[in-house]
Amino acid sequence: MVAVDTLFGTFKEDDLKSLRGALDEISHAMTKNESIKQEIKDIIDAVYDKHKVPKKIIRKMAKAHHKQTFQEEVAEYKEFEALYVGVTESK
């Protein structure tokens, strides 16, 4: 029987198999995540190529659309604008 002693405790063969299974699941999820990120990048690239909207704006629009935070984005920008103007125009 295999056992590994670490600062975290002693891990028996069943524990090691369980940890390996978890690592395999995490790796699989990471692979899916990489694929999804590439898909999003490809969509953004296609939108940019077709409409010439800057990719930064497309990403921001998609994020606001996904999270349904358009009004918050607008309000935050207005606050930013007011504060920035106040700071840079004050003497």
Secondary structure, DSSP 4 states (H G I P E B T S, - for coil): --EEEETTEEEEHHHHHHHHHHHHHHHHHHHHHHHHHHHHHHHHHHHHHHH---HHHHHHHHHHHHHT-HHHHHHHHHHHHHHHHHHHH--
